[in-house]
C-alpha cells in the first residue's frame, strides 16, 4: 500500500531535523507548526508546513515528537481542532517518537485501536546533532506488520531496534536508557570538579578515560561538553527531570528502587532552583562545580 501523505507534529530542535530528513528522502511530509516563524525555514528544507491541524486529517501515517504525556494526548485526543485521532481514517498509523510513560503508551495504543487506528512507539536516543545527521537510535514496538510498513521511513532517521509488539516496551527501554545517561552526567560532573579543585586538567582525564575504559558516546560527547562548560540545550533540564520522574515511577510500580536516579532527580531540582532551567542536562556538571565553590 502506498504511504501517501505523511504528517509530522512537534517541530522542535529534534522534530524539525527529523521532518527535514524524511522530506530529503523524498516523502511528502506535511508538518503542523504553531509558530509562523518556522514556516519558511521548514519549506526551505522540503517540508510542507501548515498552521492548521485539520490539514493533517487525511494523512495515513503521522509522526509525533512532543514533549510529554499530556501534550501527546491533547494533540491526538483533546478538543483542539477535534483532536487528530478523532478525525484520522481507520487504518491510520501514529508513530510516537516522544519520551513518555508506559502508562501513557498503553492508553494511547488502546484509544487508537478503538478508532481502528494503529499506535507505534518509536522513542529515540540522540541529541539534535544526531537527529540532523540521521544518527538517532530508535527503539520501536508495536504491531509487527505495521512496524514493517513504517520501517523505510523510520530508517531515514537513524538505526532502528524493534523490541516487541507492545508499545510500552519501547518506552520503558527509552526511559531506563536515559537514566544511564543521567547518572553518567552526574558522575562526570563530580569527577571533573574534583580534578579542578586539585589543580589538574579535567580534559586530560576525559581523554584518557574515553580512550580506554569508558569509550562510549555518552562519556565522550558529554564529558567534553562538561569540561568545556557547554550547556546549550539539546535536552533542557525540565524535560530531563520529567524523564527522571517517569523512570522513578516505573521503578516504583515494579518494586525495584533506583537510588542513584533519585539522587539525580534532586540534583536536577537543585539546578532548576538555581536558575539553570534553560540549560542542557549537562548542567549537572555546573551544579557540581557550584557546590564545590568553583
C-alpha positions in Angstrom: 0.0 0.0 0.0 1.4 3.5 -0.9 2.5 5.5 2.1 0.9 8.7 0.7 0.8 11.9 2.7 3.0 11.8 5.8 2.2 14.0 8.8 4.5 15.4 11.4 3.6 17.1 14.7 6.2 18.5 17.1 8.7 20.6 15.2 11.2 21.5 17.9 15.0 21.0 17.7 14.6 17.3 17.3 11.4 17.1 15.3 12.3 19.8 12.8 15.5 17.9 11.9 13.7 14.6 11.6 10.9 16.0 9.4 13.6 17.6 7.1 15.3 14.2 6.8 12.1 12.5 5.8 11.5 15.2 3.2 15.0 14.9 1.9 14.4 11.2 1.4 11.5 12.0 -1.0 8.5 11.7 1.3 5.7 14.3 1.2 6.0 15.5 4.8 3.2 17.8 6.0 4.1 19.4 9.3 1.8 21.2 11.7 3.6 24.1 13.3 2.3 26.6 15.9 4.9 29.3 15.2 4.6 31.1 11.9 8.3 32.0 12.1 9.1 28.3 11.4 7.2 28.1 8.1 9.8 29.4 5.7 12.6 27.5 7.4 10.7 24.3 7.0 9.7 25.0 3.5 13.3 25.5 2.6 14.0 22.0 3.9 11.4 20.5 1.6 8.8 20.1 4.3 5.2 21.3 3.7 4.3 23.4 6.7 0.8 24.3 7.9 -0.6 26.3 10.7 -3.9 24.3 10.6 -4.1 20.9 12.3 -7.0 19.8 10.1 -4.6 19.8 7.1 -3.2 16.5 8.6 -6.6 14.8 8.9 -6.1 12.9 5.6 -2.6 11.6 6.5 -2.2 7.8 6.7 0.9 7.9 8.8 1.6 10.7 11.4 4.9 11.1 13.3 4.8 13.0 16.6 7.8 14.3 18.6 6.0 16.0 21.5 7.4 16.9 25.0 5.3 14.8 27.4 2.3 12.5 28.0 -0.2 15.3 28.4 0.7 17.1 25.1 0.6 13.9 23.1 -2.8 13.0 24.5 -4.1 16.6 23.9 -3.0 16.8 20.3 -4.4 13.4 19.4 -7.4 13.1 21.7 -8.1 16.6 23.0 -10.6 19.1 22.0 -8.4 21.4 20.0 -9.5 21.2 16.4 -11.2 17.9 17.3 -8.0 16.1 18.2 -6.1 14.3 15.4 -7.2 10.8 16.3 -10.9 11.7 16.2 -10.5 12.7 12.5 -7.9 10.3 11.2 -9.2 7.5 9.0 -9.3 3.9 10.2 -6.0 2.2 9.4 -4.0 5.3 10.0 -0.8 4.9 12.0 0.5 7.2 14.7 4.3 6.8 15.2 5.1 8.4 18.6 8.8 9.3 19.0 8.4 11.0 22.3 9.8 10.0 25.6 6.6 9.3 27.6 5.4 6.9 30.3 4.5 3.3 29.7 1.1 4.1 31.2 0.5 6.8 28.5 1.7 4.4 25.8 -0.8 1.7 26.9 -3.6 4.3 26.9 -2.7 5.8 23.5 -2.5 2.4 21.9 -5.9 1.4 23.4 -7.6 4.6 22.3 -6.2 4.4 18.8 -7.3 0.8 18.5 -10.9 1.8 19.5 -10.9 4.0 16.4 -9.5 1.3 14.1 -6.1 3.0 14.1 -2.6 1.8 14.9 -0.1 3.1 17.5 3.6 2.5 17.3 6.1 3.7 19.9 9.4 4.8 18.5 11.3 6.9 21.1 14.8 8.0 20.2 18.2 8.2 21.8 20.2 11.1 20.5 20.6 14.9 20.5 19.7 17.5 17.8 23.0 16.9 16.1 22.3 13.2 15.9 18.8 14.0 14.5 20.3 16.2 11.8 22.9 13.6 10.8 20.5 10.6 10.9 22.4 9.0 13.8 19.5 8.5 16.2 19.0 5.1 17.8 15.3 4.4 17.5 13.5 1.9 19.8 10.4 0.6 18.1 7.5 -1.5 19.4 4.0 -2.1 18.0 2.1 -4.5 15.7 4.7 -6.2 13.6 3.1 -5.7 10.2 2.7 -2.0 10.8 6.2 -1.6 12.2 7.5 -3.1 8.9 5.3 -0.8 6.9 6.8 2.2 8.6 10.4 0.8 8.7 11.5 2.6 5.4 10.5 5.9 6.9 12.0 5.3 10.4 15.3 4.1 8.9 15.7 7.5 7.3 16.1 8.9 10.8 18.7 6.5 12.3 19.3 3.0 13.4 16.2 1.0 14.3 15.7 -1.6 17.0 12.4 -3.4 17.0 11.9 -4.7 20.6 8.4 -6.2 20.6 4.7 -5.7 19.8 3.7 -3.9 23.0 4.4 -0.1 22.6 5.1 0.2 26.3 8.2 -2.0 25.8 9.9 0.7 23.8 9.1 3.5 26.2 10.5 1.6 29.2 13.8 0.9 27.4 14.0 4.6 26.4 13.4 5.8 30.0 15.9 3.4 31.5 18.5 4.3 28.9 18.1 8.0 29.7 18.7 7.1 33.3 22.1 5.6 32.4 22.9 8.8 30.7 21.7 11.0 33.6 23.7 9.1 36.2 26.8 9.3 33.9 26.4 13.0 33.6 26.2 13.3 37.4 29.4 11.3 37.8 31.2 13.2 35.1 30.3 16.4 36.7 31.6 15.2 40.1 34.9 13.8 38.9 35.8 16.8 36.7 35.0 19.1 39.7 37.4 17.1 41.9 40.1 17.4 39.3 39.6 21.2 39.0 39.8 21.5 42.8 43.0 19.6 42.8 44.5 21.8 40.1 44.6 19.1 37.4 43.3 19.2 33.8 39.8 17.6 33.6 40.1 17.4 29.8 43.2 15.2 30.1 41.2 12.9 32.4 38.3 12.7 30.0 40.6 12.0 27.1 42.3 9.1 29.0 39.1 7.6 30.2 37.2 7.8 26.9 40.2 6.5 25.0 40.4 3.4 27.3 37.8 2.1 29.7 34.9 4.5 29.0 34.8 4.9 25.2 31.0 5.3 24.9 29.4 8.2 23.0 27.8 9.3 26.3 31.1 9.6 28.1 33.0 11.1 25.1 30.4 13.6 24.0 29.1 14.7 27.3 32.5 14.5 29.1 33.9 17.0 26.6 30.8 19.2 26.9 31.0 19.3 30.7 34.7 20.1 30.7 34.0 22.9 28.1 31.1 24.3 30.1 28.8 23.7 27.1 25.3 23.8 28.4 23.5 24.7 25.2 20.2 22.8 25.4 19.6 19.6 23.5 17.6 18.2 26.4 16.7 21.1 28.7 16.8 20.4 32.4 13.0 20.5 33.0 12.5 17.8 30.2 15.3 15.7 31.7 13.7 16.0 35.1 10.4 14.9 33.6 12.2 11.7 32.2 13.8 11.0 35.6 10.4 11.3 37.4 8.8 8.9 34.8 11.6 6.4 35.3 11.3 6.5 39.1 7.6 5.9 38.7 8.2 2.9 36.6 10.7 1.6 39.1 8.2 2.1 42.0 5.5 0.2 40.1 8.0 -2.6 39.5 9.1 -2.6 43.1 12.7 -2.0 42.1 14.4 1.0 43.8 16.8 3.2 41.8 18.6 5.2 44.5 21.2 6.7 42.1 18.4 8.1 39.9 16.7 9.5 43.0 19.9 11.4 43.7 20.0 12.7 40.1 16.4 13.9 40.5 17.3 16.0 43.5 20.3 17.4 41.6 18.1 18.5 38.7 15.7 20.1 41.1 18.7 22.0 42.5 19.8 23.1 39.1 16.4 24.4 38.2 16.1 26.2 41.6 19.4 27.9 40.9 18.2 29.3 37.6 19.5 26.7 35.2 16.2 25.6 33.7 17.1 26.8 30.2 20.3 24.8 30.2 21.1 21.3 29.0 21.2 18.4 31.4 25.0 18.7 31.1 24.5 21.5 33.6 24.6 18.8 36.3 28.3 19.5 35.9 27.7 23.1 36.7 25.8 22.2 39.8 28.8 20.0 40.9 31.2 22.9 40.4 28.9 25.4 42.2 28.6 23.1 45.2 32.4 22.9 45.3 32.8 26.6 45.4 34.1 27.0 41.8 
